[in-house]
Amino acid sequence: MGRDGFALLEALHVPDTPVWLRHVGAVQVLRTAWVQQYHRDEKGVRRREG
């Protein structure tokens, strides 16, 4: 699930993606949740502890 969310958020920054999509409220909520719940490191996407 964490990888899917990161893939969606990254797709929003592809040059062909309309800029307005980055500002949709649900996208902002997803971005906030992903920063709080997941992180990426050399081992891949992992859920944050604690």
PQR file with spaces between the fields and no chain letter, atoms N, CA, C, O and H, PARSE charges and radii, in Angstrom:
ATOM       1  N    MET     1       0.824   -1.186    0.000 -0.4000 1.5000
ATOM       2  CA   MET     1       0.000    0.000    0.000 -0.0000 2.0000
ATOM       3  C    MET     1       0.874    1.258    0.000  0.5500 1.7000
ATOM       4  O    MET     1       0.566    2.220   -0.705 -0.5500 1.4000
ATOM       5  N    GLY     2       1.934    1.264    0.764 -0.4000 1.5000
ATOM       6  CA   GLY     2       2.800    2.430    0.817 -0.0000 2.0000
ATOM       7  C    GLY     2       3.403    2.773   -0.534  0.5500 1.7000
ATOM       8  O    GLY     2       3.488    3.943   -0.905 -0.5500 1.4000
ATOM       9  H    GLY     2       2.185    0.483    1.336  0.4000 1.0000
ATOM      10  N    ARG     3       3.823    1.740   -1.273 -0.4000 1.5000
ATOM      11  CA   ARG     3       4.402    1.982   -2.607 -0.0000 2.0000
ATOM      12  C    ARG     3       3.367    2.578   -3.553  0.5500 1.7000
ATOM      13  O    ARG     3       3.689    3.450   -4.360 -0.5500 1.4000
ATOM      14  H    ARG     3       3.754    0.789   -0.972  0.4000 1.0000
ATOM      15  N    ASP     4       2.121    2.108   -3.457 -0.4000 1.5000
ATOM      16  CA   ASP     4       1.065    2.625   -4.337 -0.0000 2.0000
ATOM      17  C    ASP     4       0.829    4.116   -4.096  0.5500 1.7000
ATOM      18  O    ASP     4       0.681    4.888   -5.043 -0.5500 1.4000
ATOM      19  H    ASP     4       1.859    1.400   -2.801  0.4000 1.0000
ATOM      20  N    GLY     5       0.795    4.507   -2.849 -0.4000 1.5000
ATOM      21  CA   GLY     5       0.600    5.923   -2.529 -0.0000 2.0000
ATOM      22  C    GLY     5       1.732    6.776   -3.038  0.5500 1.7000
ATOM      23  O    GLY     5       1.503    7.851   -3.592 -0.5500 1.4000
ATOM      24  H    GLY     5       0.915    3.880   -2.079  0.4000 1.0000
ATOM      25  N    PHE     6       2.972    6.304   -2.856 -0.4000 1.5000
ATOM      26  CA   PHE     6       4.115    7.052   -3.374 -0.0000 2.0000
ATOM      27  C    PHE     6       4.063    7.130   -4.898  0.5500 1.7000
ATOM      28  O    PHE     6       4.394    8.165   -5.477 -0.5500 1.4000
ATOM      29  H    PHE     6       3.158    5.430   -2.406  0.4000 1.0000
ATOM      30  N    ALA     7       3.649    6.041   -5.552 -0.4000 1.5000
ATOM      31  CA   ALA     7       3.555    6.051   -7.016 -0.0000 2.0000
ATOM      32  C    ALA     7       2.536    7.084   -7.483  0.5500 1.7000
ATOM      33  O    ALA     7       2.778    7.802   -8.453 -0.5500 1.4000
ATOM      34  H    ALA     7       3.380    5.201   -5.082  0.4000 1.0000
ATOM      35  N    LEU     8       1.411    7.160   -6.802 -0.4000 1.5000
ATOM      36  CA   LEU     8       0.392    8.141   -7.163 -0.0000 2.0000
ATOM      37  C    LEU     8       0.911    9.559   -6.957  0.5500 1.7000
ATOM      38  O    LEU     8       0.751   10.412   -7.830 -0.5500 1.4000
ATOM      39  H    LEU     8       1.215    6.576   -6.014  0.4000 1.0000
ATOM      40  N    LEU     9       1.522    9.812   -5.821 -0.4000 1.5000
ATOM      41  CA   LEU     9       2.043   11.155   -5.552 -0.0000 2.0000
ATOM      42  C    LEU     9       3.143   11.542   -6.546  0.5500 1.7000
ATOM      43  O    LEU     9       3.226   12.702   -6.949 -0.5500 1.4000
ATOM      44  H    LEU     9       1.652    9.119   -5.111  0.4000 1.0000
ATOM      45  N    GLU    10       3.982   10.590   -6.942 -0.4000 1.5000
ATOM      46  CA   GLU    10       5.021   10.874   -7.927 -0.0000 2.0000
ATOM      47  C    GLU    10       4.415   11.145   -9.302  0.5500 1.7000
ATOM      48  O    GLU    10       4.913   11.991  -10.044 -0.5500 1.4000
ATOM      49  H    GLU    10       3.915    9.648   -6.614  0.4000 1.0000
ATOM      50  N    ALA    11       3.346   10.433   -9.641 -0.4000 1.5000
ATOM      51  CA   ALA    11       2.694   10.636  -10.941 -0.0000 2.0000
ATOM      52  C    ALA    11       2.146   12.050  -11.075  0.5500 1.7000
ATOM      53  O    ALA    11       2.001   12.560  -12.186 -0.5500 1.4000
ATOM      54  H    ALA    11       2.942    9.746   -9.038  0.4000 1.0000
ATOM      55  N    LEU    12       1.847   12.674   -9.964 -0.4000 1.5000
ATOM      56  CA   LEU    12       1.326   14.044  -10.006 -0.0000 2.0000
ATOM      57  C    LEU    12       2.381   15.055  -10.435  0.5500 1.7000
ATOM      58  O    LEU    12       2.047   16.191  -10.772 -0.5500 1.4000
ATOM      59  H    LEU    12       1.964   12.260   -9.062  0.4000 1.0000
ATOM      60  N    HIS    13       3.646   14.657  -10.426 -0.4000 1.5000
ATOM      61  CA   HIS    13       4.721   15.583  -10.784 -0.0000 2.0000
ATOM      62  C    HIS    13       5.359   15.266  -12.135  0.5500 1.7000
ATOM      63  O    HIS    13       6.391   15.837  -12.487 -0.5500 1.4000
ATOM      64  H    HIS    13       3.917   13.735  -10.152  0.4000 1.0000
ATOM      65  N    VAL    14       4.750   14.365  -12.880 -0.4000 1.5000
ATOM      66  CA   VAL    14       5.195   14.082  -14.244 -0.0000 2.0000
ATOM      67  C    VAL    14       4.788   15.277  -15.109  0.5500 1.7000
ATOM      68  O    VAL    14       3.696   15.818  -14.934 -0.5500 1.4000
ATOM      69  H    VAL    14       3.912   13.901  -12.594  0.4000 1.0000
ATOM      70  N    PRO    15       5.642   15.691  -16.029 -0.5600 1.5000
ATOM      71  CA   PRO    15       5.336   16.890  -16.827  0.2800 2.0000
ATOM      72  C    PRO    15       3.980   16.887  -17.529  0.5500 1.7000
ATOM      73  O    PRO    15       3.398   17.953  -17.725 -0.5500 1.4000
ATOM      74  N    ASP    16       3.461   15.723  -17.913 -0.4000 1.5000
ATOM      75  CA   ASP    16       2.183   15.661  -18.625 -0.0000 2.0000
ATOM      76  C    ASP    16       0.967   15.813  -17.714  0.5500 1.7000
ATOM      77  O    ASP    16      -0.148   15.998  -18.201 -0.5500 1.4000
ATOM      78  H    ASP    16       3.934   14.856  -17.753  0.4000 1.0000
ATOM      79  N    THR    17       1.168   15.737  -16.407 -0.4000 1.5000
ATOM      80  CA   THR    17       0.060   15.811  -15.461 -0.0000 2.0000
ATOM      81  C    THR    17      -0.362   17.263  -15.259  0.5500 1.7000
ATOM      82  O    THR    17       0.493   18.117  -15.027 -0.5500 1.4000
ATOM      83  H    THR    17       2.074   15.587  -16.011  0.4000 1.0000
ATOM      84  N    PRO    18      -1.648   17.563  -15.341 -0.5600 1.5000
ATOM      85  CA   PRO    18      -2.106   18.935  -15.093  0.2800 2.0000
ATOM      86  C    PRO    18      -1.736   19.395  -13.674  0.5500 1.7000
ATOM      87  O    PRO    18      -1.958   18.675  -12.701 -0.5500 1.4000
ATOM      88  N    VAL    19      -1.186   20.573  -13.576 -0.4000 1.5000
ATOM      89  CA   VAL    19      -0.714   21.105  -12.299 -0.0000 2.0000
ATOM      90  C    VAL    19      -1.845   21.204  -11.274  0.5500 1.7000
ATOM      91  O    VAL    19      -1.614   21.010  -10.081 -0.5500 1.4000
ATOM      92  H    VAL    19      -1.006   21.158  -14.367  0.4000 1.0000
ATOM      93  N    TRP    20      -3.058   21.501  -11.727 -0.4000 1.5000
ATOM      94  CA   TRP    20      -4.162   21.682  -10.789 -0.0000 2.0000
ATOM      95  C    TRP    20      -4.445   20.432   -9.971  0.5500 1.7000
ATOM      96  O    TRP    20      -4.976   20.528   -8.864 -0.5500 1.4000
ATOM      97  H    TRP    20      -3.245   21.658  -12.696  0.4000 1.0000
ATOM      98  N    LEU    21      -4.097   19.253  -10.499 -0.4000 1.5000
ATOM      99  CA   LEU    21      -4.349   18.015   -9.757 -0.0000 2.0000
ATOM     100  C    LEU    21      -3.560   17.970   -8.448  0.5500 1.7000
ATOM     101  O    LEU    21      -3.996   17.347   -7.480 -0.5500 1.4000
ATOM     102  H    LEU    21      -3.665   19.175  -11.398  0.4000 1.0000
ATOM     103  N    ARG    22      -2.405   18.626   -8.420 -0.4000 1.5000
ATOM     104  CA   ARG    22      -1.587   18.642   -7.208 -0.0000 2.0000
ATOM     105  C    ARG    22      -2.272   19.385   -6.065  0.5500 1.7000
ATOM     106  O    ARG    22      -1.918   19.203   -4.900 -0.5500 1.4000
ATOM     107  H    ARG    22      -2.051   19.131   -9.207  0.4000 1.0000
ATOM     108  N    HIS    23      -3.246   20.217   -6.399 -0.4000 1.5000
ATOM     109  CA   HIS    23      -3.887   21.062   -5.402 -0.0000 2.0000
ATOM     110  C    HIS    23      -5.272   20.575   -4.973  0.5500 1.7000
ATOM     111  O    HIS    23      -5.965   21.255   -4.217 -0.5500 1.4000
ATOM     112  H    HIS    23      -3.534   20.365   -7.346  0.4000 1.0000
ATOM     113  N    VAL    24      -5.669   19.406   -5.453 -0.4000 1.5000
ATOM     114  CA   VAL    24      -6.951   18.819   -5.055 -0.0000 2.0000
ATOM     115  C    VAL    24      -6.859   18.444   -3.572  0.5500 1.7000
ATOM     116  O    VAL    24      -5.850   17.895   -3.129 -0.5500 1.4000
ATOM     117  H    VAL    24      -5.106   18.854   -6.068  0.4000 1.0000
ATOM     118  N    GLY    25      -7.895   18.736   -2.823 -0.4000 1.5000
ATOM     119  CA   GLY    25      -7.887   18.495   -1.382 -0.0000 2.0000
ATOM     120  C    GLY    25      -7.529   17.073   -0.990  0.5500 1.7000
ATOM     121  O    GLY    25      -6.750   16.867   -0.059 -0.5500 1.4000
ATOM     122  H    GLY    25      -8.714   19.182   -3.183  0.4000 1.0000
ATOM     123  N    ALA    26      -8.085   16.089   -1.682 -0.4000 1.5000
ATOM     124  CA   ALA    26      -7.812   14.683   -1.357 -0.0000 2.0000
ATOM     125  C    ALA    26      -6.340   14.341   -1.556  0.5500 1.7000
ATOM     126  O    ALA    26      -5.787   13.516   -0.828 -0.5500 1.4000
ATOM     127  H    ALA    26      -8.717   16.256   -2.439  0.4000 1.0000
ATOM     128  N    VAL    27      -5.713   14.964   -2.527 -0.4000 1.5000
ATOM     129  CA   VAL    27      -4.289   14.734   -2.774 -0.0000 2.0000
ATOM     130  C    VAL    27      -3.467   15.313   -1.626  0.5500 1.7000
ATOM     131  O    VAL    27      -2.484   14.709   -1.198 -0.5500 1.4000
ATOM     132  H    VAL    27      -6.162   15.634   -3.119  0.4000 1.0000
ATOM     133  N    GLN    28      -3.863   16.464   -1.135 -0.4000 1.5000
ATOM     134  CA   GLN    28      -3.163   17.074   -0.002 -0.0000 2.0000
ATOM     135  C    GLN    28      -3.282   16.186    1.239  0.5500 1.7000
ATOM     136  O    GLN    28      -2.316   16.023    1.983 -0.5500 1.4000
ATOM     137  H    GLN    28      -4.662   16.955   -1.483  0.4000 1.0000
ATOM     138  N    VAL    29      -4.457   15.617    1.457 -0.4000 1.5000
ATOM     139  CA   VAL    29      -4.663   14.710    2.592 -0.0000 2.0000
ATOM     140  C    VAL    29      -3.793   13.465    2.427  0.5500 1.7000
ATOM     141  O    VAL    29      -3.156   13.023    3.383 -0.5500 1.4000
ATOM     142  H    VAL    29      -5.243   15.749    0.853  0.4000 1.0000
ATOM     143  N    LEU    30      -3.761   12.897    1.222 -0.4000 1.5000
ATOM     144  CA   LEU    30      -2.937   11.724    0.963 -0.0000 2.0000
ATOM     145  C    LEU    30      -1.473   12.039    1.222  0.5500 1.7000
ATOM     146  O    LEU    30      -0.779   11.259    1.874 -0.5500 1.4000
ATOM     147  H    LEU    30      -4.278   13.255    0.445  0.4000 1.0000
ATOM     148  N    ARG    31      -1.000   13.154    0.728 -0.4000 1.5000
ATOM     149  CA   ARG    31       0.400   13.539    0.918 -0.0000 2.0000
ATOM     150  C    ARG    31       0.726   13.652    2.411  0.5500 1.7000
ATOM     151  O    ARG    31       1.760   13.156    2.859 -0.5500 1.4000
ATOM     152  H    ARG    31      -1.564   13.788    0.199  0.4000 1.0000
ATOM     153  N    THR    32      -0.138   14.292    3.167 -0.4000 1.5000
ATOM     154  CA   THR    32       0.081   14.445    4.605 -0.0000 2.0000
ATOM     155  C    THR    32       0.110   13.085    5.303  0.5500 1.7000
ATOM     156  O    THR    32       0.984   12.823    6.130 -0.5500 1.4000
ATOM     157  H    THR    32      -0.978   14.694    2.803  0.4000 1.0000
ATOM     158  N    ALA    33      -0.846   12.229    4.966 -0.4000 1.5000
ATOM     159  CA   ALA    33      -0.900   10.904    5.580 -0.0000 2.0000
ATOM     160  C    ALA    33       0.344   10.088    5.248  0.5500 1.7000
ATOM     161  O    ALA    33       0.874    9.387    6.109 -0.5500 1.4000
ATOM     162  H    ALA    33      -1.555   12.443    4.294  0.4000 1.0000
ATOM     163  N    TRP    34       0.811   10.175    4.005 -0.4000 1.5000
ATOM     164  CA   TRP    34       1.981    9.388    3.606 -0.0000 2.0000
ATOM     165  C    TRP    34       3.234    9.872    4.313  0.5500 1.7000
ATOM     166  O    TRP    34       4.072    9.058    4.701 -0.5500 1.4000
ATOM     167  H    TRP    34       0.379   10.744    3.306  0.4000 1.0000
ATOM     168  N    VAL    35       3.378   11.164    4.486 -0.4000 1.5000
ATOM     169  CA   VAL    35       4.536   11.694    5.211 -0.0000 2.0000
ATOM     170  C    VAL    35       4.506   11.220    6.660  0.5500 1.7000
ATOM     171  O    VAL    35       5.551   10.929    7.242 -0.5500 1.4000
ATOM     172  H    VAL    35       2.698   11.825    4.170  0.4000 1.0000
ATOM     173  N    GLN    36       3.326   11.144    7.236 -0.4000 1.5000
ATOM     174  CA   GLN    36       3.192   10.728    8.628 -0.0000 2.0000
ATOM     175  C    GLN    36       3.336    9.219    8.814  0.5500 1.7000
ATOM     176  O    GLN    36       3.846    8.776    9.844 -0.5500 1.4000
ATOM     177  H    GLN    36       2.477   11.381    6.764  0.4000 1.0000
ATOM     178  N    GLN    37       2.900    8.426    7.843 -0.4000 1.5000
ATOM     179  CA   GLN    37       2.811    6.980    8.025 -0.0000 2.0000
ATOM     180  C    GLN    37       3.915    6.153    7.353  0.5500 1.7000
ATOM     181  O    GLN    37       4.197    5.038    7.793 -0.5500 1.4000
ATOM     182  H    GLN    37       2.486    8.786    7.007  0.4000 1.0000
ATOM     183  N    TYR    38       4.542    6.679    6.295 -0.4000 1.5000
ATOM     184  CA   TYR    38       5.503    5.894    5.518 -0.0000 2.0000
ATOM     185  C    TYR    38       6.781    6.677    5.264  0.5500 1.7000
ATOM     186  O    TYR    38       6.798    7.908    5.296 -0.5500 1.4000
ATOM     187  H    TYR    38       4.314    7.585    5.937  0.4000 1.0000
ATOM     188  N    HIS    39       7.849    5.932    5.013 -0.4000 1.5000
ATOM     189  CA   HIS    39       9.088    6.554    4.572 -0.0000 2.0000
ATOM     190  C    HIS    39       9.808    5.586    3.636  0.5500 1.7000
ATOM     191  O    HIS    39       9.548    4.382    3.634 -0.5500 1.4000
ATOM     192  H    HIS    39       7.835    4.932    4.987  0.4000 1.0000
ATOM     193  N    ARG    40      10.708    6.140    2.851 -0.4000 1.5000
ATOM     194  CA   ARG    40      11.503    5.328    1.933 -0.0000 2.0000
ATOM     195  C    ARG    40      12.953    5.408    2.355  0.5500 1.7000
ATOM     196  O    ARG    40      13.443    6.460    2.765 -0.5500 1.4000
ATOM     197  H    ARG    40      10.919    7.117    2.853  0.4000 1.0000
ATOM     198  N    ASP    41      13.628    4.283    2.248 -0.4000 1.5000
ATOM     199  CA   ASP    41      15.058    4.241    2.500 -0.0000 2.0000
ATOM     200  C    ASP    41      15.671    3.224    1.553  0.5500 1.7000
ATOM     201  O    ASP    41      15.031    2.802    0.591 -0.5500 1.4000
ATOM     202  H    ASP    41      13.230    3.428    1.914  0.4000 1.0000
ATOM     203  N    GLU    42      16.908    2.830    1.821 -0.4000 1.5000
ATOM     204  CA   GLU    42      17.596    1.897    0.922 -0.0000 2.0000
ATOM     205  C    GLU    42      16.908    0.532    0.847  0.5500 1.7000
ATOM     206  O    GLU    42      17.157   -0.234   -0.085 -0.5500 1.4000
ATOM     207  H    GLU    42      17.428    3.172    2.603  0.4000 1.0000
ATOM     208  N    LYS    43      16.048    0.221    1.815 -0.4000 1.5000
ATOM     209  CA   LYS    43      15.326   -1.055    1.820 -0.0000 2.0000
ATOM     210  C    LYS    43      13.972   -0.968    1.130  0.5500 1.7000
ATOM     211  O    LYS    43      13.302   -1.987    0.962 -0.5500 1.4000
ATOM     212  H    LYS    43      15.845    0.843    2.571  0.4000 1.0000
ATOM     213  N    GLY    44      13.557    0.229    0.726 -0.4000 1.5000
ATOM     214  CA   GLY    44      12.273    0.406    0.066 -0.0000 2.0000
ATOM     215  C    GLY    44      11.326    1.245    0.888  0.5500 1.7000
ATOM     216  O    GLY    44      11.753    2.082    1.684 -0.5500 1.4000
ATOM     217  H    GLY    44      14.102    1.057    0.862  0.4000 1.0000
ATOM     218  N    VAL    45      10.030    1.022    0.697 -0.4000 1.5000
ATOM     219  CA   VAL    45       8.994    1.764    1.418 -0.0000 2.0000
ATOM     220  C    VAL    45       8.646    0.989    2.681  0.5500 1.7000
ATOM     221  O    VAL    45       8.381   -0.213    2.647 -0.5500 1.4000
ATOM     222  H    VAL    45       9.683    0.343    0.051  0.4000 1.0000
ATOM     223  N    ARG    46       8.655    1.715    3.797 -0.4000 1.5000
ATOM     224  CA   ARG    46       8.334    1.067    5.060 -0.0000 2.0000
ATOM     225  C    ARG    46       7.403    1.972    5.872  0.5500 1.7000
ATOM     226  O    ARG    46       7.425    3.197    5.753 -0.5500 1.4000
ATOM     227  H    ARG    46       8.870    2.691    3.825  0.4000 1.0000
ATOM     228  N    ARG    47       6.602    1.330    6.684 -0.4000 1.5000
ATOM     229  CA   ARG    47       5.710    2.055    7.588 -0.0000 2.0000
ATOM     230  C    ARG    47       6.531    2.610    8.746  0.5500 1.7000
ATOM     231  O    ARG    47       7.425    1.942    9.266 -0.5500 1.4000
ATOM     232  H    ARG    47       6.584    0.335    6.781  0.4000 1.0000
ATOM     233  N    ARG    48       6.219    3.825    9.138 -0.4000 1.5000
ATOM     234  CA   ARG    48       6.936    4.435   10.261 -0.0000 2.0000
ATOM     235  C    ARG    48       6.574    3.715   11.558  0.5500 1.7000
ATOM     236  O    ARG    48       5.439    3.275   11.739 -0.5500 1.4000
ATOM     237  H    ARG    48       5.493    4.367    8.716  0.4000 1.0000
ATOM     238  N    GLU    49       7.522    3.605   12.430 -0.4000 1.5000
ATOM     239  CA   GLU    49       7.313    2.985   13.738 -0.0000 2.0000
ATOM     240  C    GLU    49       6.928    4.051   14.753  0.5500 1.7000
ATOM     241  O    GLU    49       7.367    5.198   14.667 -0.5500 1.4000
ATOM     242  H    GLU    49       8.444    3.963   12.283  0.4000 1.0000
ATOM     243  N    GLY    50       6.112    3.660   15.702 -0.4000 1.5000
ATOM     244  CA   GLY    50       5.761    4.523   16.822 -0.0000 2.0000
ATOM     245  C    GLY    50       4.850    5.597   16.441  0.5500 1.7000
ATOM     246  O    GLY    50       4.465    6.407   17.284 -0.5500 1.4000
ATOM     247  H    GLY    50       5.755    2.729   15.772  0.4000 1.0000
